[in-house]
Amino acid sequence: MHKQLLQPFFLLLRTMCRLAVLYLSIVALETPPVHAEPAHPLLNTIWDVQARSAISQQELVAKIMAADVTIIGETHGNPDHHARQVFLINALSEKGKNAALVLEMLDSTHTQTADDFIKSSPEDATNLGAALNWRASGWPDFTLYKPVFEAAMRARWPIIGGDIPAQEQQDIRAGKSPINITASQTNSWNATLQTAHCNTLTPEALAPLAKLQIARDQSMARAAQINSPALIIAGRAHARKDRSIPAHITGKTTLSVAFIELKDSKNPQEYLKLPNETSLTTPLFDYIWFTPKRLETSTCEKLKAKGLVR
């Protein structure tokens, strides 16, 4: 009897806690971190690529609410990007969106593991990294992604592995598992991979790498399409509308949002220019959310530092 009388109180308390989390998320996003350049006019701007104008955070949330599948393109391990992912999940959940969270960082074999873990720990992801063997995966430290997992868990969103299992990836690179690809997708991924590897890859080395990235795009698109509505978190290269995940989704409305770190340029359109690609006709993303500048090195610079390329 007492439990029944107290149930409305507990429901109200939980709602207030979730609203507090959302409020703190908004405050955190609107307060530039200490490493940012406060004077940069694009800081925290959300740019509509097609309209060439800025929109508010609330407008972006409304756009995602209306889409079947939204792809969030991140820089892996960037805390500013993960904070915005948490904000979006919280805001969407508060508006009643019930979506699946599809992650590039997990493959299809991890979906059941995540589901089993959540049944025993519905809102605390402290030990989820160990359950997923995250440390051996090569992704940035799990603590960076833990708040994202917990936001999805609080929202009661299922967590879905979008990537291809390791053995299947090896088979694709070895040519044992044929996939359907187009010349334009191949050429575009070739350019992206060459840039990342300081333009040092031979055609023999490049072909299987490009084929694998296209297969991964297809795998994440398939996972989102099956579990729609869905929010996909993947590397920014996989969020491109012209050749990546959105291009492989059919019969669903899609939205592509790229988180991009600020550079010196104050022209939003300058951030859409890519090395090795000069004939782009399709906008790369629907929206760009500009995040603080960080002193990070590119893949090419990391390879040079290790002496692997010149």
GUZADO-622036 format. One record per atom (N, C-alpha, C, CB): residue in one letter; x, y, z. Coordinates in steps of 0.05 Angstrom, whole numbers, padded with zeros to 5 digits, always signed. Glycine has a CB too. Layout:
BEGIN
AXYZ;...
END
This chain:
BEGIN
M+00017-00024+00000;M+00000+00000+00000;M+00017+00025+00000;M-00019+00000+00024;H+00037+00025+00018;H+00055+00048+00019;H+00070+00052-00007;H+00075+00045+00042;K+00078+00029-00019;K+00093+00030-00044;K+00076+00043-00066;K+00102+00002-00053;Q+00050+00036-00067;Q+00032+00047-00087;Q+00029+00077-00083;Q+00005+00034-00086;L+00027+00086-00058;L+00024+00114-00052;L+00048+00130-00060;L+00018+00118-00022;L+00072+00118-00057;L+00097+00132-00063;L+00105+00131-00092;L+00119+00120-00046;Q+00092+00114-00108;Q+00100+00111-00136;Q+00099+00137-00152;Q+00083+00090-00150;P+00077+00154-00149;P+00077+00179-00164;P+00100+00198-00156;P+00051+00194-00160;F+00108+00196-00130;F+00130+00213-00120;F+00156+00205-00134;F+00133+00211-00090;F+00161+00178-00136;F+00185+00169-00148;F+00186+00176-00178;F+00188+00138-00145;L+00163+00174-00192;L+00162+00181-00220;L+00169+00211-00224;L+00135+00175-00232;L+00158+00228-00206;L+00164+00256-00207;L+00193+00262-00202;L+00146+00272-00187;L+00204+00248-00182;L+00232+00252-00175;L+00250+00244-00199;L+00240+00235-00151;R+00244+00222-00212;R+00260+00213-00235;R+00259+00233-00257;R+00251+00185-00244;T+00234+00244-00263;T+00231+00263-00284;T+00248+00288-00278;T+00202+00271-00288;M+00247+00297-00253;M+00262+00321-00245;M+00292+00317-00248;M+00256+00329-00216;C+00302+00293-00242;C+00330+00287-00245;C+00338+00287-00274;C+00337+00259-00233;R+00321+00276-00292;R+00328+00276-00320;R+00328+00304-00331;R+00308+00258-00335;L+00309+00321-00322;L+00309+00349-00331;L+00334+00364-00322;L+00284+00363-00321;A+00343+00357-00298;A+00367+00370-00288;A+00391+00362-00304;A+00372+00362-00258;V+00393+00337-00312;V+00415+00328-00330;V+00415+00343-00356;V+00413+00297-00334;L+00390+00345-00368;L+00388+00359-00393;L+00397+00389-00390;L+00360+00358-00404;Y+00388+00402-00368;Y+00395+00430-00364;Y+00425+00433-00361;Y+00381+00440-00338;L+00438+00415-00346;L+00467+00417-00343;L+00481+00412-00369;L+00476+00397-00322;S+00470+00395-00386;S+00482+00390-00413;S+00481+00415-00429;S+00467+00367-00427;I+00459+00429-00429;I+00456+00454-00444;I+00475+00475-00434;I+00427+00465-00443;V+00477+00478-00408;V+00495+00498-00396;V+00524+00491-00403;V+00492+00498-00365;A+00531+00466-00402;A+00559+00457-00409;A+00565+00464-00438;A+00563+00427-00404;L+00546+00460-00456;L+00551+00466-00484;L+00553+00496-00490;L+00530+00454-00501;E+00538+00512-00475;E+00538+00540-00480;E+00561+00555-00466;E+00512+00552-00471;T+00576+00541-00449;T+00599+00552-00436;T+00625+00542-00449;T+00599+00546-00406;P+00639+00557-00464;P+00663+00547-00478;P+00684+00537-00458;P+00675+00569-00495;P+00696+00513-00463;P+00716+00503-00446;P+00741+00521-00446;P+00724+00475-00454;V+00758+00517-00427;V+00781+00535-00424;V+00800+00534-00447;V+00795+00529-00398;H+00801+00511-00462;H+00820+00509-00483;H+00810+00522-00509;H+00827+00480-00488;A+00785+00531-00510;A+00773+00542-00534;A+00783+00570-00539;A+00743+00541-00533;E+00777+00579-00564;E+00783+00607-00571;E+00756+00622-00569;E+00796+00610-00599;P+00751+00636-00547;P+00725+00649-00543;P+00718+00669-00565;P+00724+00663-00517;A+00739+00680-00578;A+00734+00701-00598;A+00725+00690-00624;A+00758+00718-00601;H+00728+00664-00629;H+00722+00653-00655;H+00691+00654-00660;H+00731+00623-00657;P+00683+00667-00681;P+00654+00672-00685;P+00638+00646-00691;P+00650+00691-00708;L+00651+00624-00698;L+00637+00600-00705;L+00635+00581-00681;L+00650+00586-00728;L+00646+00588-00658;L+00646+00570-00635;L+00618+00562-00628;L+00660+00583-00612;N+00613+00536-00628;N+00587+00524-00621;N+00564+00531-00641;N+00579+00534-00593;T+00571+00541-00664;T+00552+00546-00685;T+00543+00520-00698;T+00563+00566-00706;I+00517+00518-00703;I+00507+00495-00719;I+00499+00506-00746;I+00482+00481-00705;W+00513+00497-00767;W+00511+00508-00793;W+00495+00490-00812;W+00539+00513-00805;D+00474+00502-00824;D+00458+00488-00844;D+00473+00491-00870;D+00428+00500-00846;V+00484+00468-00880;V+00501+00469-00903;V+00486+00478-00929;V+00514+00442-00908;Q+00462+00468-00932;Q+00446+00474-00956;Q+00437+00503-00956;Q+00422+00455-00959;A+00426+00512-00933;A+00415+00539-00931;A+00437+00560-00926;A+00395+00541-00908;R+00461+00551-00919;R+00483+00569-00912;R+00476+00589-00891;R+00492+00583-00937;S+00464+00579-00869;S+00456+00596-00847;S+00457+00579-00821;S+00428+00608-00851;A+00458+00593-00798;A+00460+00580-00772;A+00432+00573-00762;A+00475+00597-00752;I+00431+00551-00747;I+00406+00544-00733;I+00413+00539-00704;I+00393+00518-00746;S+00392+00539-00687;S+00396+00535-00658;S+00397+00505-00651;S+00373+00548-00643;Q+00406+00500-00627;Q+00407+00472-00617;Q+00379+00460-00617;Q+00419+00471-00589;Q+00359+00476-00609;Q+00332+00467-00608;Q+00321+00460-00636;Q+00313+00487-00595;E+00330+00475-00656;E+00322+00470-00684;E+00335+00444-00694;E+00329+00493-00702;L+00360+00439-00686;L+00373+00415-00694;L+00359+00391-00681;L+00403+00415-00686;V+00352+00393-00656;V+00338+00371-00642;V+00311+00365-00657;V+00332+00378-00613;A+00297+00386-00665;A+00272+00382-00679;A+00276+00368-00706;A+00258+00409-00684;K+00298+00375-00720;K+00304+00362-00745;K+00310+00332-00741;K+00329+00375-00759;I+00325+00325-00720;I+00331+00297-00714;I+00306+00282-00706;I+00353+00296-00692;M+00289+00296-00691;M+00264+00283-00683;M+00248+00274-00707;M+00247+00303-00666;A+00249+00289-00729;A+00233+00283-00752;A+00246+00262-00771;A+00228+00308-00768;A+00272+00257-00767;A+00286+00238-00785;A+00284+00210-00775;A+00315+00247-00787;D+00284+00191-00794;D+00285+00163-00787;D+00313+00154-00776;D+00277+00145-00811;V+00333+00164-00790;V+00361+00157-00783;V+00378+00182-00784;V+00372+00135-00803;T+00392+00187-00762;T+00411+00209-00761;T+00439+00198-00756;T+00404+00229-00738;I+00458+00208-00772;I+00486+00199-00769;I+00501+00222-00757;I+00498+00190-00797;I+00514+00217-00735;I+00531+00237-00721;I+00560+00230-00727;I+00526+00238-00690;G+00573+00248-00742;G+00601+00243-00749;G+00620+00257-00729;G+00607+00253-00777;E+00636+00241-00715;E+00653+00251-00694;E+00682+00249-00701;E+00647+00236-00668;T+00699+00262-00685;T+00727+00255-00683;T+00729+00237-00659;T+00745+00281-00680;H+00738+00212-00663;H+00739+00193-00642;H+00755+00203-00618;H+00750+00166-00652;G+00743+00201-00594;G+00757+00208-00569;G+00757+00237-00563;G+00784+00198-00571;N+00743+00254-00579;N+00742+00282-00573;N+00721+00287-00552;N+00736+00299-00599;P+00728+00296-00528;P+00708+00300-00506;P+00686+00320-00513;P+00722+00310-00481;D+00693+00341-00529;D+00673+00360-00537;D+00651+00347-00554;D+00685+00383-00552;H+00659+00328-00571;H+00640+00314-00588;H+00623+00295-00572;H+00655+00299-00610;H+00635+00282-00553;H+00619+00263-00536;H+00599+00278-00518;H+00638+00246-00518;A+00607+00302-00509;A+00589+00318-00493;A+00564+00326-00509;A+00603+00344-00482;R+00568+00332-00534;R+00545+00339-00551;R+00528+00315-00558;R+00555+00352-00577;Q+00540+00292-00560;Q+00525+00268-00565;Q+00506+00263-00541;Q+00543+00243-00569;V+00517+00266-00517;V+00501+00263-00492;V+00478+00283-00492;V+00519+00266-00467;F+00484+00308-00499;F+00464+00328-00500;F+00441+00320-00518;F+00476+00355-00508;L+00448+00311-00542;L+00428+00304-00562;L+00411+00281-00553;L+00441+00298-00589;I+00423+00260-00542;I+00408+00237-00533;I+00389+00245-00510;I+00427+00214-00522;N+00399+00261-00491;N+00382+00271-00470;N+00358+00288-00480;N+00398+00288-00450;A+00364+00306-00499;A+00343+00324-00509;A+00323+00308-00526;A+00356+00345-00527;L+00332+00289-00541;L+00313+00273-00558;L+00296+00255-00540;L+00329+00256-00577;S+00308+00244-00519;S+00293+00227-00501;S+00272+00243-00486;S+00312+00214-00481;E+00279+00267-00478;E+00259+00284-00464;E+00235+00291-00481;E+00273+00309-00454;K+00240+00292-00508;K+00218+00298-00527;K+00204+00273-00535;K+00229+00313-00551;G+00212+00250-00524;G+00197+00225-00529;G+00207+00208-00552;G+00170+00232-00535;K+00231+00214-00563;K+00241+00198-00585;K+00252+00172-00573;K+00263+00213-00601;N+00243+00150-00584;N+00252+00123-00576;N+00268+00111-00599;N+00228+00105-00567;A+00294+00113-00597;A+00311+00105-00620;A+00331+00084-00611;A+00325+00129-00632;A+00343+00072-00631;A+00366+00054-00625;A+00392+00070-00629;A+00366+00029-00645;L+00411+00065-00611;L+00438+00077-00614;L+00456+00057-00628;L+00449+00086-00586;V+00463+00064-00653;V+00481+00046-00669;V+00509+00057-00668;V+00471+00044-00698;L+00528+00041-00661;L+00555+00050-00656;L+00575+00036-00675;L+00564+00045-00627;E+00593+00053-00687;E+00615+00042-00703;E+00634+00026-00686;E+00629+00064-00717;M+00636+00034-00660;M+00656+00022-00642;M+00649-00007-00634;M+00659+00039-00617;L+00625-00015-00639;L+00616-00043-00633;L+00609-00057-00658;L+00592-00043-00613;D+00615-00083-00660;D+00606-00099-00683;D+00581-00114-00675;D+00628-00118-00693;S+00570-00129-00694;S+00544-00142-00690;S+00545-00163-00668;S+00535-00155-00715;T+00568-00173-00661;T+00570-00193-00640;T+00568-00181-00612;T+00596-00209-00642;H+00571-00155-00611;H+00570-00141-00585;H+00542-00133-00577;H+00587-00116-00586;T+00523-00134-00595;T+00496-00125-00589;T+00483-00141-00567;T+00478-00127-00614;Q+00486-00167-00568;Q+00474-00184-00546;Q+00488-00180-00520;Q+00475-00213-00554;T+00515-00176-00521;T+00530-00171-00497;T+00521-00146-00483;T+00561-00169-00503;A+00517-00124-00499;A+00507-00099-00488;A+00479-00103-00476;A+00507-00077-00509;D+00462-00117-00490;D+00435-00121-00481;D+00434-00136-00455;D+00419-00136-00502;D+00451-00157-00453;D+00452-00173-00428;D+00462-00156-00405;D+00470-00198-00432;F+00482-00140-00410;F+00494-00123-00389;F+00473-00103-00379;F+00519-00107-00400;I+00458-00091-00397;I+00439-00070-00389;I+00417-00082-00372;I+00427-00057-00414;K+00410-00107-00377;K+00389-00120-00361;K+00398-00122-00331;K+00383-00148-00371;S+00424-00125-00327;S+00433-00127-00299;S+00442-00101-00288;S+00457-00147-00298;S+00448-00081-00305;S+00456-00054-00296;S+00444-00034-00315;S+00488-00052-00296;P+00418-00026-00310;P+00403-00010-00329;P+00414+00018-00335;P+00376-00008-00319;E+00428+00030-00316;E+00436+00058-00320;E+00466+00063-00314;E+00420+00076-00303;D+00480+00043-00305;D+00508+00047-00297;D+00526+00031-00316;D+00513+00038-00267;A+00542+00045-00332;A+00559+00032-00352;A+00588+00027-00342;A+00559+00048-00378;T+00592+00030-00316;T+00620+00028-00306;T+00634+00003-00315;T+00619+00029-00275;N+00621-00020-00315;N+00634-00045-00322;N+00627-00054-00350;N+00626-00066-00302;L+00613-00037-00366;L+00606-00045-00393;L+00631-00048-00411;L+00587-00025-00405;G+00650-00031-00407;G+00675-00033-00423;G+00688-00060-00420;G+00694-00011-00415;A+00689-00070-00395;A+00701-00097-00390;A+00685-00118-00404;A+00704-00102-00360;A+00658-00116-00402;A+00641-00136-00415;A+00645-00137-00445;A+00611-00130-00408;L+00650-00114-00457;L+00654-00112-00486;L+00683-00116-00494;L+00645-00085-00496;N+00701-00121-00475;N+00729-00123-00480;N+00739-00099-00496;N+00735-00149-00496;W+00730-00076-00487;W+00736-00050-00501;W+00766-00045-00503;W+00722-00027-00487;R+00781-00051-00482;R+00809-00044-00481;R+00824-00057-00504;R+00821-00054-00454;A+00816-00080-00513;A+00830-00094-00535;A+00820-00085-00562;A+00825-00124-00532;S+00801-00067-00563;S+00789-00059-00588;S+00805-00039-00604;S+00761-00049-00584;G+00822-00023-00590;G+00837-00003-00603;G+00823+00024-00604;G+00843-00011-00631;W+00799+00026-00594;W+00785+00052-00593;W+00795+00068-00570;W+00754+00048-00591;P+00790+00095-00570;P+00799+00112-00547;P+00787+00101-00521;P+00790+00141-00552;D+00798+00110-00499;D+00791+00100-00473;D+00761+00099-00468;D+00804+00116-00451;F+00751+00078-00456;F+00723+00075-00452;F+00710+00097-00435;F+00717+00048-00438;T+00726+00109-00417;T+00715+00131-00401;T+00704+00154-00417;T+00736+00141-00381;L+00715+00158-00442;L+00706+00179-00459;L+00678+00173-00470;L+00726+00183-00482;Y+00672+00148-00474;Y+00647+00139-00486;Y+00626+00132-00465;Y+00651+00116-00505;K+00635+00127-00440;K+00617+00119-00419;K+00593+00137-00416;K+00632+00117-00393;P+00596+00164-00416;P+00572+00181-00413;P+00552+00177-00436;P+00580+00210-00412;V+00562+00171-00460;V+00545+00167-00483;V+00528+00141-00479;V+00561+00165-00509;F+00541+00120-00470;F+00527+00095-00464;F+00506+00100-00443;F+00547+00073-00456;E+00514+00114-00422;E+00495+00118-00400;E+00471+00135-00407;E+00510+00130-00376;A+00476+00155-00425;A+00453+00171-00435;A+00433+00154-00450;A+00463+00194-00453;A+00444+00135-00467;A+00426+00117-00481;A+00412+00098-00462;A+00441+00102-00502;M+00426+00089-00442;M+00414+00070-00422;M+00392+00084-00407;M+00436+00060-00403;R+00397+00109-00398;R+00376+00124-00384;R+00351+00128-00401;R+00386+00151-00374;A+00356+00131-00427;A+00334+00136-00446;A+00320+00110-00454;A+00344+00150-00471;R+00331+00087-00445;R+00320+00061-00451;R+00322+00055-00481;R+00291+00058-00442;W+00344+00066-00494;W+00349+00060-00522;W+00366+00035-00524;W+00363+00084-00535;P+00359+00017-00542;P+00376-00006-00546;P+00403+00002-00559;P+00362-00027-00564;I+00424-00012-00552;I+00451-00006-00562;I+00458-00028-00582;I+00472-00004-00539;I+00464-00019-00607;I+00467-00038-00629;I+00496-00035-00641;I+00446-00032-00651;G+00509-00057-00644;G+00535-00057-00658;G+00531-00054-00688;G+00551-00083-00651;G+00544-00034-00699;G+00541-00028-00727;G+00563-00039-00745;G+00538+00000-00731;D+00586-00045-00733;D+00609-00053-00749;D+00609-00082-00756;D+00635-00046-00734;I+00628-00090-00772;I+00631-00117-00782;I+00650-00132-00763;I+00641-00118-00811;P+00644-00157-00755;P+00662-00173-00738;P+00690-00176-00751;P+00650-00200-00733;A+00710-00179-00734;A+00738-00179-00743;A+00744-00199-00765;A+00756-00184-00720;Q+00734-00224-00762;Q+00740-00244-00782;Q+00728-00237-00809;Q+00730-00272-00773;E+00704-00227-00809;E+00692-00219-00834;E+00707-00196-00847;E+00662-00211-00829;Q+00717-00177-00831;Q+00733-00156-00841;Q+00758-00167-00856;Q+00742-00136-00819;Q+00771-00186-00844;Q+00794-00199-00856;Q+00787-00212-00883;Q+00807-00220-00837;D+00764-00225-00883;D+00755-00238-00908;D+00749-00217-00930;D+00730-00254-00903;I+00738-00195-00923;I+00733-00174-00943;I+00759-00163-00954;I+00716-00151-00930;R+00778-00157-00937;R+00804-00147-00946;R+00818-00167-00963;R+00821-00139-00922;A+00814-00193-00958;A+00827-00214-00974;A+00812-00220-00999;A+00830-00239-00957;G+00789-00208-01003;G+00773-00213-01027;G+00756-00237-01026;G+00791-00215-01050;K+00753-00249-01002;K+00737-00274-00999;K+00707-00268-00996;K+00747-00289-00975;S+00700-00243-00989;S+00672-00236-00986;S+00666-00213-01005;S+00666-00228-00956;P+00655-00218-01028;P+00649-00197-01048;P+00627-00178-01037;P+00641-00209-01075;I+00630-00152-01044;I+00610-00133-01036;I+00603-00116-01060;I+00619-00115-01012;N+00580-00104-01060;N+00571-00086-01082;N+00582-00058-01077;N+00540-00086-01085;I+00598-00048-01095;I+00609-00021-01092;I+00608-00007-01119;I+00639-00022-01081;T+00609+00020-01118;T+00609+00035-01142;T+00636+00048-01146;T+00587+00057-01142;A+00642+00056-01170;A+00668+00069-01176;A+00670+00096-01161;A+00671+00074-01206;S+00648+00111-01159;S+00650+00137-01145;S+00655+00133-01115;S+00624+00152-01149;Q+00643+00113-01103;Q+00649+00107-01075;Q+00678+00099-01071;Q+00630+00085-01064;T+00687+00082-01088;T+00715+00073-01087;T+00735+00096-01090;T+00721+00052-01108;N+00730+00113-01110;N+00748+00135-01115;N+00748+00155-01091;N+00740+00150-01140;S+00725+00160-01080;S+00723+00178-01057;S+00738+00167-01033;S+00694+00184-01051;W+00733+00142-01027;W+00747+00130-01004;W+00777+00128-01009;W+00736+00102-00997;N+00785+00123-01034;N+00813+00123-01040;N+00826+00150-01033;N+00818+00117-01070;A+00812+00172-01040;A+00823+00199-01034;A+00825+00203-01004;A+00805+00220-01047;T+00804+00195-00989;T+00804+00199-00960;T+00827+00183-00948;T+00777+00190-00948;L+00831+00158-00956;L+00851+00141-00944;L+00879+00151-00952;L+00848+00112-00953;Q+00883+00160-00976;Q+00909+00170-00985;Q+00916+00195-00968;Q+00909+00177-01014;T+00897+00212-00963;T+00903+00236-00947;T+00911+00228-00919;T+00878+00254-00946;A+00897+00208-00907;A+00903+00199-00880;A+00930+00186-00878;A+00882+00180-00870;H+00940+00175-00901;H+00965+00160-00901;H+00987+00176-00916;H+00962+00133-00913;C+00984+00202-00917;C+01005+00220-00928;C+01010+00214-00958;C+01031+00217-00913;N+00990+00204-00972;N+00992+00198-01001;N+01014+00178-01007;N+00997+00224-01016;T+01017+00158-00989;T+01039+00139-00993;T+01029+00111-00999;T+01055+00137-00968;L+01002+00107-01000;L+00992+00080-01005;L+00994+00072-01034;L+00962+00078-00996;T+01002+00048-01040;T+01003+00038-01067;T+00975+00029-01075;T+01023+00014-01069;P+00969+00027-01100;P+00943+00017-01109;P+00936-00010-01097;P+00941+00015-01139;E+00956-00027-01094;E+00952-00054-01083;E+00944-00053-01053;E+00977-00071-01086;A+00955-00034-01039;A+00948-00030-01011;A+00922-00016-01007;A+00971-00016-00996;L+00916+00002-01026;L+00893+00019-01023;L+00867+00005-01029;L+00895+00043-01042;A+00866-00013-01048;A+00842-00026-01057;A+00827-00041-01035;A+00848-00045-01079;P+00841-00058-01019;P+00826-00072-00998;P+00817-00054-00975;P+00844-00094-00987;L+00832-00033-00970;L+00825-00014-00949;L+00799+00001-00956;L+00847+00006-00943;A+00798+00010-00981;A+00774+00024-00990;A+00750+00006-00991;A+00778+00036-01018;K+00754-00019-01000;K+00732-00038-01001;K+00721-00044-00972;K+00741-00065-01014;L+00739-00045-00953;L+00730-00050-00925;L+00714-00027-00914;L+00754-00056-00907;Q+00723-00002-00920;Q+00708+00021-00909;Q+00680+00022-00921;Q+00724+00047-00915;I+00677+00016-00947;I+00651+00016-00960;I+00634-00006-00947;I+00654+00011-00990;A+00645-00029-00941;A+00630-00051-00929;A+00622-00043-00901;A+00648-00077-00927;R+00638-00028-00886;R+00631-00019-00860;R+00608+00002-00861;R+00655-00006-00845;D+00609+00020-00881;D+00587+00038-00886;D+00561+00023-00890;D+00593+00056-00911;Q+00562+00002-00906;Q+00538-00014-00912;Q+00528-00028-00887;Q+00545-00035-00934;S+00547-00038-00871;S+00539-00052-00846;S+00525-00034-00827;S+00563-00065-00833;M+00536-00009-00823;M+00523+00009-00804;M+00496+00019-00815;M+00542+00033-00799;A+00495+00023-00841;A+00469+00031-00853;A+00448+00009-00850;A+00473+00037-00883;R+00456-00016-00853;R+00438-00038-00850;R+00428-00040-00822;R+00451-00064-00859;A+00446-00037-00802;A+00438-00039-00774;A+00418-00017-00767;A+00463-00037-00756;A+00423+00008-00778;A+00404+00030-00772;A+00378+00026-00786;A+00417+00056-00781;Q+00378+00016-00810;Q+00353+00012-00825;Q+00336-00009-00811;Q+00359+00004-00854;I+00348-00031-00802;I+00333-00052-00789;I+00321-00042-00762;I+00351-00076-00784;N+00337-00025-00748;N+00329-00016-00721;N+00317+00012-00720;N+00353-00018-00702;S+00310+00023-00743;S+00300+00050-00745;S+00275+00053-00728;S+00294+00057-00774;P+00272+00077-00715;P+00289+00101-00717;P+00316+00097-00702;P+00275+00125-00705;A+00336+00109-00712;A+00363+00104-00701;A+00380+00129-00702;A+00377+00081-00717;L+00399+00130-00683;L+00420+00150-00682;L+00446+00135-00684;L+00419+00167-00656;I+00461+00141-00705;I+00487+00128-00710;I+00510+00147-00701;I+00491+00120-00740;I+00529+00136-00686;I+00553+00150-00679;I+00576+00136-00693;I+00558+00151-00648;A+00590+00151-00710;A+00612+00140-00726;A+00632+00162-00731;A+00601+00127-00752;G+00655+00153-00742;G+00674+00173-00750;G+00663+00191-00772;G+00700+00159-00761;R+00672+00216-00773;R+00661+00236-00791;R+00661+00227-00820;R+00675+00262-00788;A+00682+00213-00828;A+00683+00203-00856;A+00660+00185-00864;A+00710+00189-00861;H+00649+00171-00844;H+00627+00153-00849;H+00600+00167-00850;H+00626+00131-00827;A+00600+00193-00843;A+00574+00208-00843;A+00570+00223-00869;A+00575+00228-00820;R+00588+00221-00888;R+00585+00236-00913;R+00561+00226-00929;R+00611+00233-00929;K+00546+00245-00939;K+00521+00239-00953;K+00527+00228-00981;K+00504+00264-00956;D+00549+00236-00993;D+00554+00229-01021;D+00563+00200-01025;D+00575+00247-01032;R+00576+00188-01005;R+00587+00162-01009;R+00586+00143-00986;R+00615+00164-01018;S+00578+00152-00962;S+00580+00136-00938;S+00553+00126-00928;S+00595+00151-00916;I+00549+00125-00902;I+00525+00112-00891;I+00499+00122-00903;I+00524+00116-00861;P+00495+00149-00905;P+00469+00158-00916;P+00464+00147-00945;P+00468+00188-00917;A+00485+00143-00960;A+00482+00134-00988;A+00472+00105-00990;A+00508+00137-01003;H+00474+00090-00968;H+00467+00062-00968;H+00440+00057-00954;H+00489+00046-00954;I+00427+00078-00946;I+00401+00075-00932;I+00378+00082-00952;I+00399+00094-00907;T+00359+00064-00955;T+00337+00068-00973;T+00311+00067-00958;T+00338+00046-00996;G+00291+00083-00968;G+00265+00082-00957;G+00262+00095-00929;G+00255+00055-00955;K+00283+00109-00920;K+00283+00123-00894;K+00293+00151-00898;K+00301+00107-00874;T+00282+00169-00882;T+00293+00197-00882;T+00318+00197-00865;T+00272+00217-00871;T+00339+00210-00876;T+00365+00210-00862;T+00374+00239-00858;T+00386+00195-00879;L+00391+00242-00838;L+00403+00268-00831;L+00432+00263-00824;L+00387+00282-00807;S+00449+00279-00834;S+00478+00276-00829;S+00488+00301-00814;S+00494+00272-00855;V+00499+00297-00790;V+00509+00319-00773;V+00538+00314-00768;V+00493+00322-00747;A+00555+00333-00776;A+00584+00329-00772;A+00594+00348-00750;A+00600+00335-00798;F+00608+00337-00730;F+00622+00353-00710;F+00650+00359-00721;F+00623+00339-00682;I+00656+00385-00724;I+00681+00393-00736;I+00696+00413-00718;I+00678+00405-00764;E+00721+00407-00712;E+00737+00425-00695;E+00744+00450-00710;E+00763+00410-00686;L+00743+00472-00696;L+00749+00498-00708;L+00779+00499-00716;L+00743+00521-00689;K+00783+00514-00738;K+00810+00521-00747;K+00810+00551-00749;K+00817+00507-00775;D+00830+00562-00763;D+00832+00591-00764;D+00810+00604-00781;D+00859+00599-00776;S+00800+00589-00802;S+00780+00601-00820;S+00755+00608-00805;S+00775+00582-00843;K+00743+00630-00813;K+00717+00639-00801;K+00695+00636-00822;K+00719+00668-00792;N+00701+00623-00844;N+00681+00617-00865;N+00671+00588-00863;N+00693+00623-00894;P+00646+00583-00856;P+00637+00556-00852;P+00641+00538-00876;P+00608+00556-00845;Q+00638+00549-00900;Q+00640+00533-00924;Q+00668+00523-00929;Q+00630+00548-00948;E+00688+00537-00918;E+00716+00529-00921;E+00721+00501-00909;E+00735+00549-00909;Y+00705+00494-00888;Y+00709+00469-00874;Y+00699+00445-00890;Y+00695+00470-00847;L+00687+00450-00913;L+00677+00428-00930;L+00696+00421-00952;L+00650+00436-00942;K+00718+00436-00954;K+00738+00430-00975;K+00756+00407-00965;K+00755+00455-00981;L+00761+00389-00984;L+00776+00365-00976;L+00801+00361-00994;L+00759+00340-00978;P+00824+00353-00983;P+00847+00347-00999;P+00841+00323-01018;P+00871+00340-00981;N+00852+00324-01041;N+00849+00302-01061;N+00821+00299-01073;N+00857+00276-01048;E+00803+00317-01065;E+00776+00316-01077;E+00767+00344-01084;E+00755+00303-01057;T+00765+00349-01111;T+00759+00376-01120;T+00733+00378-01136;T+00781+00386-01137;S+00720+00355-01142;S+00696+00355-01159;S+00671+00346-01144;S+00701+00337-01184;L+00668+00354-01119;L+00645+00346-01104;L+00620+00361-01113;L+00650+00350-01074;T+00598+00347-01117;T+00573+00359-01126;T+00552+00357-01105;T+00564+00347-01152;T+00554+00338-01087;T+00534+00334-01065;T+00545+00345-01039;T+00527+00304-01062;P+00529+00361-01024;P+00538+00370-00998;P+00547+00347-00981;P+00516+00387-00984;L+00569+00349-00967;L+00579+00327-00952;L+00561+00320-00928;L+00607+00333-00941;F+00550+00341-00915;F+00533+00337-00891;F+00509+00355-00893;F+00550+00342-00865;D+00489+00349-00877;D+00466+00367-00875;D+00472+00390-00856;D+00441+00352-00865;Y+00486+00384-00834;Y+00493+00404-00814;Y+00521+00400-00803;Y+00472+00403-00790;I+00534+00422-00796;I+00560+00421-00783;I+00557+00435-00756;I+00582+00435-00800;W+00566+00421-00735;W+00567+00433-00709;W+00596+00439-00702;W+00553+00414-00686;F+00603+00465-00701;F+00631+00472-00697;F+00638+00470-00668;F+00636+00501-00708;T+00659+00456-00662;T+00668+00452-00635;T+00696+00464-00630;T+00669+00421-00629;P+00704+00467-00605;P+00729+00481-00599;P+00753+00469-00613;P+00734+00481-00569;K+00772+00486-00619;K+00797+00477-00631;K+00812+00460-00611;K+00814+00501-00641;R+00824+00439-00620;R+00840+00422-00603;R+00867+00417-00616;R+00826+00395-00597;L+00888+00415-00600;L+00914+00409-00610;L+00918+00379-00614;L+00936+00420-00590;E+00906+00370-00636;E+00907+00341-00643;E+00922+00337-00669;E+00878+00330-00644;T+00935+00314-00671;T+00950+00308-00695;T+00933+00290-00713;T+00977+00294-00688;S+00937+00294-00739;S+00922+00277-00759;S+00935+00249-00760;S+00923+00290-00787;T+00921+00231-00773;T+00932+00204-00777;T+00958+00205-00792;T+00912+00186-00793;C+00960+00222-00812;C+00985+00225-00827;C+01008+00234-00808;C+00982+00245-00850;E+01003+00254-00792;E+01023+00264-00774;E+01032+00243-00753;E+01013+00289-00759;K+01013+00227-00744;K+01019+00206-00725;K+01037+00185-00739;K+00994+00192-00715;L+01031+00179-00764;L+01048+00159-00778;L+01076+00170-00782;L+01036+00152-00806;K+01078+00196-00788;K+01105+00209-00791;K+01120+00208-00765;K+01102+00238-00801;A+01106+00213-00743;A+01119+00214-00716;A+01130+00186-00709;A+01100+00222-00694;K+01117+00165-00719;K+01126+00138-00714;K+01147+00129-00733;K+01103+00118-00714;G+01154+00146-00753;G+01173+00138-00773;G+01163+00119-00794;G+01197+00127-00760;L+01137+00116-00796;L+01125+00096-00814;L+01123+00107-00842;L+01098+00087-00804;V+01122+00134-00845;V+01121+00146-00872;V+01139+00171-00871;V+01092+00154-00880;R+01146+00180-00894;R+01163+00205-00896;R+01147+00227-00909;R+01188+00199-00912;
END
